[in-house]
Amino acid sequence: MQVIPSASLLGLHQHSEAFKSIMLKNDLNTLIRNTDQVEMAFLPYQKNVLPMTVCHSDAAQTWVVSPLSTYIDYAQEESLRNLSPLLARAIGAVLSGLKVFLRRQHFARAAMLNNWLVSTNLYPEFHADAINTCMNQAIRHYPHHALWWRSLNFCHHAPWLHYLQQQGCLLIPSRRIFLLSNVQHAQTQHQDWRNDRRLQRQTKLTLRQNHEFGAADYATIATLYAQLYLDKYSRLNPEYTATYLQQWHQAGLIYMQGWQDENQVLQGIAGSIHNTQQLTTPIFGFNTDLPHKQGLYRLNNLVASDHAIEHNLQLNLSAGAGRFKQNRGAVPHIEYSAVYAKHLPIAQQQALKMVQAISHYIGKPMLEKMDL
């Protein structure tokens, strides 16, 4: 079995170079299927590089590369899932009309900086000069694209948000996420964590650790992730291929933990990434055909949280399942995209300001009211 380097041993330089190597030797669509007409580029940041996705088209794409998918298509799906049919239809009609307008204003043209092709991008240390260099190079190479920085929140990224706003970026609310600053303390204070630990002691499933994954497992991991994030939630989530998961893991860029049955068949997967402060789990899934009492969602969440404790990291639990996460001590925060468009025509700037206003005055209160 191939030895997998530990993600915890990779510094930012090694991490970014390994990611760049994977991206440059593969066509993006062979790694993530729903990324048509998207290209990858890399920008200097201090002595490292940051990945940038460049979306050219308003065709259906995963939301992690396309703002049109994020603010229109995904919003329509969330309305259907969480609102009454009558209200969902009304909101859907408004969003459909808005989509026509935004397409005319080339809203989907987006250069997303520091985009690691996951739902929650982790950030390097704040350096104003390096940020300016990144943005200037992006504008020089893609003068017709708005610049987007996703996955920013005021708990972890206040200097980024304040600085980008000073430079003329619009702050557009995107999601309601859940953060846990002291995972170990939360596990001692909340009954749901104690119940999860009891489930772990009683389960007949066995834990498979990072170094125990091999070439035969990646197709299963892709299937388990897809059962939850694509089949149950949304086809707008990134559709990772087994090829990408294998290269990602074998480069030491993601830490895999999973649950297998008595026949050594993998039934649950939690794949975590982290920087020096936070951990998040972009690869998360399980066999949704198994009985709910197996508690695979809880088991996955528990081992990823234990991994955060092991490395003394805060936990970014991303969006969704708000009640589940708050019952374990996580605190809700609004996540923002910082968008720079001063180099674009006035009409395109106005379209972005319209989306900002709708997201701030309508979208954000709805997220908070519905506890999403």
C-alpha positions in Angstrom: 0.0 0.0 0.0 1.3 3.5 -0.9 2.5 5.6 2.0 0.3 8.7 2.3 2.0 11.8 3.6 0.2 13.4 6.5 -1.6 16.6 5.7 -0.5 17.9 9.1 3.1 17.8 8.0 2.7 19.9 4.8 3.4 23.6 5.1 1.6 26.1 2.9 4.3 26.1 0.3 4.2 22.3 -0.1 0.4 22.3 0.1 0.0 24.9 -2.7 2.6 23.4 -4.9 1.1 19.9 -4.6 -2.3 21.2 -5.4 -0.9 23.1 -8.4 0.8 20.0 -9.6 -2.5 18.1 -9.6 -4.3 20.8 -11.4 -1.7 21.4 -14.1 -1.4 17.7 -15.1 -5.2 17.1 -15.3 -8.1 18.6 -17.2 -10.3 20.1 -14.5 -13.4 18.3 -15.8 -11.8 14.9 -15.2 -11.4 15.9 -11.5 -14.7 17.7 -10.9 -17.3 16.9 -13.5 -19.6 20.0 -13.1 -16.9 22.5 -14.0 -17.6 23.1 -17.7 -15.9 26.1 -19.2 -13.9 26.8 -16.1 -10.1 27.1 -16.1 -7.5 27.1 -13.3 -4.8 29.6 -12.8 -2.3 30.3 -10.0 -1.3 33.6 -8.4 1.7 34.5 -6.3 1.1 35.1 -2.6 4.2 35.8 -0.6 6.5 32.8 -1.4 3.5 30.6 -2.2 0.8 30.4 -4.9 -2.9 30.6 -4.5 -5.3 28.8 -6.9 -7.8 30.8 -8.9 -10.8 29.4 -10.8 -12.0 31.4 -13.8 -15.6 30.9 -14.9 -16.4 32.1 -18.4 -19.9 30.9 -18.9 -23.4 31.1 -17.4 -23.9 27.4 -18.1 -24.8 25.2 -15.1 -21.7 24.7 -12.9 -21.0 23.7 -9.4 -21.7 26.6 -7.1 -18.0 26.7 -5.8 -16.9 28.2 -9.2 -20.0 30.1 -10.3 -21.7 33.0 -8.5 -24.8 32.5 -10.8 -25.2 29.0 -9.4 -24.6 30.2 -5.9 -27.0 33.1 -5.7 -29.7 32.0 -8.1 -29.8 28.2 -8.8 -28.9 27.1 -5.2 -31.2 29.8 -3.7 -34.1 28.4 -5.8 -33.3 24.8 -4.5 -33.1 26.0 -0.9 -36.5 27.7 -1.3 -38.1 24.5 -2.5 -36.5 22.5 0.3 -37.3 24.8 3.2 -40.4 27.0 2.3 -44.0 26.4 1.7 -44.8 25.5 -1.9 -46.6 28.8 -2.5 -43.8 30.9 -1.1 -41.2 28.8 -2.9 -42.9 29.3 -6.2 -43.1 33.0 -5.7 -39.4 33.3 -4.8 -38.5 31.0 -7.7 -40.3 33.3 -10.1 -38.5 36.3 -8.8 -35.1 34.5 -9.0 -35.8 33.3 -12.5 -36.4 36.9 -13.6 -33.3 38.0 -11.8 -31.3 35.3 -13.5 -32.3 36.6 -17.0 -31.1 40.1 -16.0 -27.8 38.8 -14.4 -27.0 36.8 -17.5 -27.2 39.9 -19.6 -24.8 41.6 -17.2 -22.3 38.6 -17.4 -22.7 38.0 -13.7 -21.2 34.5 -14.1 -17.9 35.8 -15.3 -15.9 35.3 -12.1 -12.3 34.9 -11.2 -12.4 33.3 -7.7 -9.2 33.9 -5.9 -7.9 31.4 -3.2 -10.5 28.9 -4.6 -9.5 25.4 -3.6 -12.6 23.9 -5.1 -14.2 23.0 -1.8 -17.3 24.5 -0.1 -15.2 26.2 2.6 -11.9 27.7 1.4 -9.3 28.1 4.1 -7.1 31.2 4.0 -3.4 31.9 4.5 -2.1 34.6 6.8 -3.3 38.2 5.9 -0.7 40.2 4.0 -2.0 43.4 2.3 0.8 43.6 -0.3 0.3 40.0 -1.3 -3.4 40.5 -1.7 -2.8 43.6 -3.9 -0.4 41.6 -6.1 -3.0 38.8 -6.5 -5.8 41.2 -7.4 -3.7 43.2 -9.9 -2.5 40.1 -11.7 -6.0 38.7 -11.8 -7.3 41.9 -13.4 -4.5 42.1 -15.8 -5.1 38.5 -17.1 -8.9 38.6 -16.8 -10.1 42.2 -17.3 -13.7 41.2 -18.0 -14.2 39.2 -14.8 -15.2 40.3 -11.4 -12.8 39.2 -8.6 -14.3 37.0 -5.9 -12.9 35.9 -2.5 -15.3 33.3 -1.1 -15.6 31.7 2.4 -14.9 34.8 4.5 -16.4 35.3 8.0 -15.8 38.0 10.6 -14.7 35.5 13.2 -11.7 34.1 11.3 -11.1 36.7 8.6 -11.9 40.2 10.0 -8.6 41.7 8.7 -9.3 40.3 5.2 -12.9 41.6 5.2 -12.0 45.1 6.5 -9.1 45.5 4.1 -10.9 44.2 1.0 -13.8 46.5 1.8 -11.4 49.4 2.0 -10.1 48.4 -1.4 -13.6 48.7 -2.9 -14.9 45.2 -2.6 -18.6 44.6 -2.0 -19.3 42.2 0.9 -22.1 39.9 -0.3 -23.6 37.4 2.2 -23.6 33.8 0.9 -24.3 31.2 3.6 -24.9 30.7 7.3 -22.0 28.6 8.6 -21.3 27.1 12.1 -18.0 27.6 13.9 -16.6 25.8 17.0 -13.6 27.5 18.5 -12.9 25.0 21.4 -13.8 21.5 20.2 -12.5 19.7 23.3 -14.4 22.0 25.7 -17.6 21.6 23.7 -17.3 17.8 23.8 -17.3 18.0 27.6 -20.2 20.4 27.9 -22.8 19.2 25.5 -24.9 16.0 25.9 -25.1 15.4 22.2 -21.3 14.9 22.0 -21.5 12.4 24.9 -24.3 10.6 23.1 -22.1 10.5 20.0 -19.2 9.0 22.0 -21.5 6.4 23.4 -22.6 5.5 19.8 -18.9 5.2 18.8 -18.3 2.7 21.7 -21.4 0.7 20.7 -21.2 0.6 17.0 -20.3 -2.6 15.1 -18.6 -0.5 12.5 -14.8 -0.1 12.7 -12.8 3.0 12.1 -10.4 3.1 9.1 -7.6 5.6 9.4 -5.9 7.8 6.9 -3.0 5.5 6.1 -5.3 2.5 5.5 -6.9 3.8 2.3 -5.7 2.5 -1.0 -6.5 2.7 -4.7 -9.6 0.4 -4.4 -11.3 2.9 -2.0 -11.5 6.1 -4.0 -14.5 5.1 -6.2 -16.4 4.1 -3.0 -15.5 7.4 -1.4 -16.8 9.3 -4.4 -20.0 7.3 -4.2 -20.6 7.9 -0.5 -20.0 11.6 -0.9 -22.3 11.7 -3.9 -25.1 9.8 -2.0 -25.2 12.6 0.5 -24.1 15.8 -1.2 -25.3 15.2 -4.7 -28.3 12.9 -4.5 -29.8 14.1 -1.2 -28.7 17.8 -1.2 -27.9 19.3 -4.6 -26.3 18.5 -7.9 -24.8 21.9 -7.7 -22.3 20.7 -5.1 -18.9 19.7 -6.6 -19.0 16.3 -8.3 -15.6 14.9 -7.3 -14.3 12.0 -9.3 -12.4 9.0 -7.9 -9.4 10.3 -9.9 -9.3 13.6 -8.0 -9.9 12.0 -4.6 -7.0 9.6 -5.2 -4.6 12.3 -6.3 -5.8 14.7 -3.6 -5.3 12.1 -0.8 -2.1 10.6 -2.1 -0.5 14.1 -2.2 -1.3 14.5 1.5 -3.7 17.3 0.9 -6.7 15.7 2.7 -6.9 13.5 5.7 -9.3 10.5 5.3 -11.2 8.7 8.0 -13.9 6.2 7.4 -16.2 3.6 8.9 -16.3 0.0 7.5 -18.6 -2.9 8.2 -17.6 -6.5 9.2 -16.9 -7.3 5.5 -14.4 -4.3 5.3 -16.9 -2.5 3.1 -16.6 1.3 3.5 -19.9 2.8 4.7 -18.9 6.3 5.8 -16.2 8.8 5.0 -14.9 12.1 6.5 -12.1 13.8 4.6 -10.7 16.8 6.4 -8.4 19.7 5.4 -6.9 22.3 7.6 -4.5 25.3 7.9 -2.7 26.4 11.0 -5.9 27.5 12.8 -9.0 25.8 11.4 -10.2 22.4 10.1 -13.1 21.7 7.8 -14.4 18.5 6.2 -15.3 19.0 2.5 -15.5 15.2 1.8 -18.3 13.9 4.0 -20.7 11.1 3.1 -22.2 7.7 4.0 -24.4 4.9 2.7 -27.8 6.6 2.9 -29.5 3.3 2.4 -28.4 2.1 5.8 -30.8 2.5 8.8 -30.7 6.0 10.4 -29.9 4.4 13.8 -26.4 3.5 12.5 -25.6 7.1 13.1 -23.0 7.5 10.3 -23.4 11.3 10.1 -22.7 11.5 13.8 -19.8 9.1 13.7 -18.2 10.9 10.7 -18.6 14.2 12.5 -17.1 12.9 15.7 -13.9 11.5 14.2 -13.3 14.7 12.2 -13.8 16.7 15.4 -11.3 14.4 17.2 -8.8 15.1 14.5 -9.3 18.9 15.1 -8.7 18.3 18.8 -5.5 16.3 18.1 -4.1 19.3 16.2 -5.5 22.0 18.4 -7.6 23.5 15.6 -10.9 25.3 15.5 -13.7 23.7 13.6 -15.5 25.1 10.6 -18.6 23.0 10.2 -19.7 24.7 7.0 -23.4 25.2 6.3 -26.5 23.1 6.9 -27.8 20.9 9.7 -27.9 23.9 11.9 -29.8 22.4 14.8 -27.4 19.4 14.9 -24.4 21.6 15.0 -25.7 24.2 17.5 -26.7 21.3 19.9 -23.0 20.5 19.9 -21.9 24.1 20.8 -21.3 25.5 17.3 -22.0 29.2 16.8 -23.7 30.5 13.6 -22.0 33.2 11.5 -22.7 34.7 8.2 -20.2 33.9 5.5 -19.4 36.5 2.8 -17.9 36.8 -0.6 -15.8 39.9 -1.1 -16.2 41.0 -4.7 -14.1 43.6 -6.6 -15.6 45.0 -9.8 -14.4 48.6 -10.2 -12.7 47.7 -13.4 -15.9 46.6 -15.0 -18.7 48.6 -16.8 -21.1 50.5 -14.5 -24.0 48.2 -15.5 -22.1 45.1 -14.2 -21.2 46.9 -11.0 -24.8 47.8 -10.5 -25.9 44.2 -11.0 -23.5 43.1 -8.2 -24.8 45.9 -5.9 -28.3 44.6 -6.6 -27.3 41.1 -5.6 -25.6 42.5 -2.5 -28.7 44.3 -1.4 -31.0 41.3 -2.0 -28.6 39.0 -0.1 -28.2 41.4 2.8 -31.8 42.6 3.3 -33.7 39.4 2.2 -31.4 36.4 2.0 -29.5 36.9 5.2 -32.6 37.5 7.4 -34.3 34.4 5.9 -31.3 32.3 6.7 -31.3 33.4 10.3 -35.1 33.1 10.7 -35.2 29.6 9.2 -32.1 28.6 11.2 -30.4 27.3 8.0 
